[in-house]
């Protein structure tokens, strides 16, 4: 793992979480997911809709949402728990 790429364990967790999504949430995920990229030392970007982002907080081990400001910095970050399905509706 490089400092800017997510761990393989995150990829495995994401595969598990995506496979558990309902058809409606899976369709939403498919249309908004992006290649994982590090937003902060602890948050990995997983999906985006305009300025709204969904990521995984490796320190909290929870999925969350926030916004990117004009400079690309994460703002208004909050976590929704350990399930992708709990955070995705807030994107």
C-alpha positions as CSV (number, residue, x, y, z in Angstrom):
1,X,0.0,0.0,0.0
2,X,1.3,3.4,-0.8
3,X,0.3,6.4,1.4
4,X,-2.2,7.6,-1.3
5,X,-3.9,4.3,-2.0
6,X,-6.4,2.3,0.2
7,X,-5.5,-1.0,1.9
8,X,-6.5,-4.2,0.3
9,X,-8.6,-5.0,3.4
10,X,-10.7,-1.9,2.5
11,X,-11.2,-3.3,-1.0
12,X,-12.4,-6.6,0.5
13,X,-14.7,-4.7,2.9
14,X,-16.1,-2.7,0.0
15,X,-16.8,-5.8,-2.1
16,X,-18.7,-7.3,0.9
17,X,-20.7,-4.1,1.5
18,X,-21.6,-3.5,-2.2
19,X,-22.8,-7.1,-2.5
20,X,-25.2,-6.5,0.4
21,X,-26.8,-3.4,-1.1
22,X,-30.5,-3.4,-2.1
23,X,-31.1,-3.1,-5.9
24,X,-32.0,0.6,-5.5
25,X,-28.9,1.4,-3.5
26,X,-26.7,-0.7,-5.8
27,X,-28.0,1.4,-8.8
28,X,-27.1,4.6,-6.9
29,X,-23.7,3.2,-6.0
30,X,-23.0,2.2,-9.6
31,X,-23.8,5.6,-10.8
32,X,-21.7,7.5,-8.2
33,X,-18.8,5.3,-7.2
34,X,-15.2,6.4,-8.2
35,X,-11.8,4.8,-8.0
36,X,-10.8,4.9,-4.3
37,X,-8.5,7.8,-3.5
38,X,-7.3,9.3,-0.2
39,X,-9.0,12.6,0.8
40,X,-7.3,12.9,4.2
41,X,-4.8,10.8,6.2
42,X,-7.8,8.7,7.5
43,X,-10.6,9.2,4.8
44,X,-10.7,7.3,1.5
45,X,-13.0,8.7,-1.2
46,X,-15.4,6.0,-2.6
47,X,-18.2,7.9,-4.3
48,X,-19.1,11.4,-5.4
49,X,-22.1,13.4,-6.5
50,X,-21.3,17.0,-7.4
51,X,-19.6,18.4,-4.2
52,X,-21.0,15.7,-2.0
53,X,-18.7,12.7,-1.3
54,X,-18.9,9.4,0.4
55,X,-15.8,7.8,2.0
56,X,-14.5,5.4,4.5
57,X,-13.0,6.7,7.7
58,X,-10.2,4.2,8.5
59,X,-9.7,5.7,12.0
60,X,-13.4,5.3,12.9
61,X,-13.9,2.2,10.7
62,X,-17.1,3.7,9.4
63,X,-18.6,5.1,6.2
64,X,-19.4,8.8,6.0
65,X,-20.3,11.7,3.9
66,X,-19.2,15.3,3.5
67,X,-18.5,18.0,1.0
68,X,-15.5,19.2,-1.0
69,X,-14.9,22.9,-0.9
70,X,-13.5,24.9,-3.9
71,X,-10.0,23.9,-3.0
72,X,-10.9,20.2,-2.8
73,X,-10.7,20.0,1.0
74,X,-13.1,17.8,2.9
75,X,-15.7,19.8,4.9
76,X,-18.8,18.8,6.9
77,X,-17.6,15.2,7.4
78,X,-19.8,12.9,9.4
79,X,-19.9,9.1,9.7
80,X,-23.0,7.0,9.5
81,X,-21.8,3.6,10.8
82,X,-20.1,0.5,9.6
83,X,-22.4,-0.3,6.7
84,X,-22.2,1.3,3.3
85,X,-26.0,1.1,3.1
86,X,-26.4,3.4,6.1
87,X,-24.2,6.1,4.5
88,X,-25.2,5.9,0.8
89,X,-28.6,7.5,1.2
90,X,-26.9,10.6,2.6
91,X,-24.9,11.2,-0.5
